[in-house]
Amino acid sequence: MAKTRRLIKESLPLVDAVCEILDARIPESSRNPELSDIIANKPKIVLLCKSDIADERITRLWVDYYKKNKVIALPVDCRSGKNVKLFLPAVKELLKEKIKRNSEKGIGRMPLRIMVVGIPNTGKSSFINRMAGKTKAAVQDKPGVTRRNSWFAVGNGVELLDTPGVLWPKFDDPAVGDKLAFTGSVKDTIIDTQALCLRLLKILAKDYPQNLKTRYSIDGFEGKTPNELLEMIGKKRGMLISGGEVDTQRAADTVLDEYRSGKLGRISLERPPVI
């Protein structure tokens, strides 16, 4: 984290604005608080990535929230490209005063340079690849792929500076750590995924019961504990081991994978603060 902070701090004088990539399902938890102070004085655009698997109604609330705070926020889906084309016009709007000054000075062809920041697995590399029109930034559905700063020309006089995606070392709120783990920004190898899944199921049973019913063809789980719900899902999927017991670890990994991929439907885990 210290190395990345230094890289970003050293590169800030080279850019005109910052594009902060957030996970549309958890916009607050996916914002790295240790970068906020560093980028505070730069114009900023927020991209709510993975909006295709977030609750559309709640995403609209987040866009309104940012607008009230005078921040441009765009919900995008980098896999399909939905709304990505809105990014360049938003950059021009954000930096219109700078563009005007450059034109008056006779340097209107100066490129607009945007730093792209975000934690692991929020869609940062997918966004850059979509903008560049080809696979230029490494993309994997696991955290920690981008290792260094890289420049990419994306047309219309705009250049993007990709930066490594890193998490901050300590989560003051355990719920933040859970949300990051639910969405795949924390490596599964360092957590108990079965316990994690039980915490996710508790939330989904309360806020999105219909999604569980539709995906797993289960009913009558109201009042069930997360453990009982996981057993029901495992039985329905035929995930059994010797003796007819449910392979709860396999069932848990399946639920997590299907939430992360959007197979469970459009689900958001955070709402914006009330202004």
N, C-alpha and C positions, 0 to 999 in steps of 0.2 A: 504494500500500500504506500509506503514512504517513497519508493522509487517512482511509482505512478504519479503521486502528488507532485514530485519534483519535475517529472516530464511535462505534466500539464501546466504547472506554474511557469516553466521555462518557455513553453510554446504559446502561452496566452498572448504575448505581445505580437505574435505573427498572425493572429486571426482577428476577424471583425466581429464575430458573434459565436455563440455556443448553441449547439443542438443537443438537448438532453433527452436521451432515449429512456422511456419508462415502460414498464409492463402495464397495459391498460387494466389488467385485473387487480393490480396492487400499486397504483401510482405513488402513494406515499411511501410504502415500504421499499419500493424499488429505487428510491432516490437516495443516493449516497450522501449522507449529511456531512461527511468530511471533505467533500468537493464543493459544497455550497458556498463556503466562505471564499474559496479560491476563484470561483467563476462569478461571484456576486456582481461585479462591476461591468460585466460584459452583457450586451443585448442577448436575449435568449429565446429560442423556440423549443417547445416541448413536443415530442412525438410520443403518442400513446400507442405503442406497438402491440401486436397481437390483439387488436381490437375486434377481430373476427371471432375470437373465442371469449370475449368479455361480454358482460350483460350490457346490451346496447343502451338501455335506458340510463343505467348508472354512468356509462361513459359520457353520455350527453351532459350529465350533471357535472362531471369533471371538467369538460370543455367550458361550461358556463362558469365554473369556479375559477379556472385560470383566466378566463376573459375578465372577470370582475377584478382580478389581481393584475390586470394589464399584461398578461402573458399570452402569446399565441400558442394554442395547443391544437394539434391535429391528430385525430384518431386514424391510424393507418394499419394496413395489413400488407406486410412486405412479401408474403407468399404469393398473394394474388396481384399485388400492386395497387390495391384499392387506396385511393387518396394520396398515394406517394407523389403523384404529379402536382399536388397542391403545395409541395415543399418549396420549390423554386420561387413561385409567386409570393409565398409567405416570407422568404428570405429578402426578396426585393422590397416588400412592404416594410419589413423590420428595419432595413438599412437604407431606406429611401433618402434620408438626410445625407448620409455618407455618399450615396450615389450622386446626389445633386451637387455636393461639394466637389467630388472628383470631376464631374462634368464641367463645373465652372473653372476648375484648375487646368482643364485640358487633359486630364488623365482618366477619362471615362472608361477606358478599356482595362483598367486595373481589375484583376480578379477579386471577387469577394471570397474570403477564406473563412470557412466555418469549422470549428472544432466539434467533433462528435464524441460525447461522453455517455457512459452508461455502465451499469453493473453487468456481470456475466449473464448470458442467456436471455437477454431482453429483446434481441432482434437487431442489434446494432450492425453486425456484419451483413445480415440479410438486407438491411436498409441501404447500406453503401453499395452492395452488389446490384440492387434494384436500380439505384440512381446511376451507377456507372454503366449499366446495361450488360454486364457480364460478371462472371465470378472472379472478383479481384481480391476480396477479403475472405479469409478462411471462415467457413461456416460449419458448425456442428451443433447438434442439439444437446450440448453439455457446456458447463461453464468453463471459462478460462482459455479461449482459443486465440484471441488477439494478444500478441505478446509485446508489440512495440508500436510507436507512432508511425503512421503511413499516410501519405498524401494521395488523393484521388481526384482527378478532374472529372466533373460530371456534366459539363456543358453549360451554355448560357452564362459563361464567365464566372462560374462558381467552382471552388475547390473545397474538398472535404478533407479534414485531418482526422483520421481514425486514431483512437487511443485505447490502451489496454483496459479491459473491463475487470475491475476488482471490487471485492466487498471490503467494508471496513472491519477491523479486527474483533469488535465486541458489540453485540446487540444489547442495548440497555433494556429493551422490551422483548421478552421471549416470544410474544405474538408476532413481532416483526421477523424474527428468525424462522418461525413456523411458516409464515406466508412466503418467504423467500425459498424455503425448502419445498413447500407445496408446488411452486411454479418451476422448480428445477434450477434455481440460481445457486443453490448450495449442493455440493456433490453428495450423492446418495451414499458414497463409501464412508462418509464420516458421521452418518446419522443412523438411528434405528428407524428404518422405513416403515416397519409395521406399526410402531407407536405413532409415527407421524401420520400414517393413514387413518388411524383411529381418531386423531384430532381433526383431520379433514372431514371425516364422515360425520362427526358431531356437528360441524358447521353446515355441511350440505343437507343433512337431515332436517335442520332447522330452517335454513334459508332457501334451499333448492330441492325439496323433496320430490317434486315431479321429475326432475332430471334423473334422479336415482331410479324412480319407478320405471321411467321410459327406457333407460339404458339397460337395466338389469332385470326387467320384467318381474319386479318384486312389489309386494303390497303388504299392508298391515304391519309396517315397521314402526309406526308411531308408538313412542314409549319404549322402544327397544334401545339397549345400550349400543355404543359403537361396536363393541366386540360381537354382540349378537347380530348386528347388521352386517358386519364383515363375514360372519359365518353364513348368513343367508345368501350373500353375493357369491361366496365360494361354492356353496351347494348348487346354486342356480347355474353356475358356469361349469360344474362338474370337476372342480379342482379338489380332488380327493387323494388321500394317501392311504397306505395300508391300514386296514381296520375300519375304513369308511370315514375317517376323520377328515375335516377340511384342512387343506394346505393353506393356512391363513397367511403365510408369508407370500406365497404366490398370488393369493387374492389381493393382498395389500399392494403389492407391486403393480398389479393390473389396474387397480383403482387409481393409483398415482399416475401411471402412464396415460390412462384414458382421460384423467382430468387435464394433465399437461398438454395433451395433443388436441383437446377440444372435443373428444368423442362423448364427453359427458354433457355437452351443450355449452351455451354461453353463460359463464359464471364469473361474477366479480366478487372479490373478498373485501373490498374497501369502498366506502362512500366518502365523498369530499366533506370537509368541515362545513358547518353551517355558518354563513357569513351574516 
